[in-house]
Amino acid sequence: MLKKAKVLHALVFVSVFFFTFGSYAFAYNNADNMCGTWSSPGSIDYRFITDTPSDYRTIFGTAVVGWNNTPTKINLYHDYSEKSFNLFGIYNEEGSNMGRAFLYCTIFTSKANNGTAGLNNLWFYNYSGSLNKTNLQINTALHEIGHFIGLGHSTVSPTVMWATGLYTDTVPLQDDINGVNALYP
């Protein structure tokens, strides 16, 4: 019994030491709905769903610039030829989801081959809170693009990848960047 207590204390000490002095990120790829990572994170293309309004295209464009300006290997670019299978846009759905994203992988691998990121137009249309709506939309686009590039939810608040909060950050924060750099070293 005493031996088990010593082992438990040692594990607690190592855990506290690691989380206190280690460099880590909580926004790692996880089981949310993400399957893996991109083979070429420096050249991920996307296009807009045809009926995406111009204001939402601007929102996504701002979020893309936010991710592209991070010190990571991520580089997203708009495919104006409209041939990309990666889609950004809007959808209309009742409920509390402000956005959604999916990442699809090649069968039997953990390598992404296409994905989607979308904002819930109906949710934002009905939004009447005190936060700046445009910044909230940019934050949501950043969050969904974070999933699109392979990140899961973070337990750190505030971060772009934190799942339970209304934030108006318009650029990825340090834990978000740490998560990307952990996925794409």
Buried (B, 14 or more C-beta within 10 A) or exposed (E): EEEEEEEEEEEEEEEEEEEEEEEEBBBBBBEEEBBBBBEEBEEBBBBBEEEBEEEBBBBBBBBBEBBEEBEBBBBBEBBEEEEBEBBBBBBEEEEEBBBBBBBBBEEEEEEBBBBBBBBBBBBBEEBEEEEEBBBBBBBBBBBBBBBBBBBBBBEBEBBBBBEEEEBBBBBBBEBBBBBBBBBBE
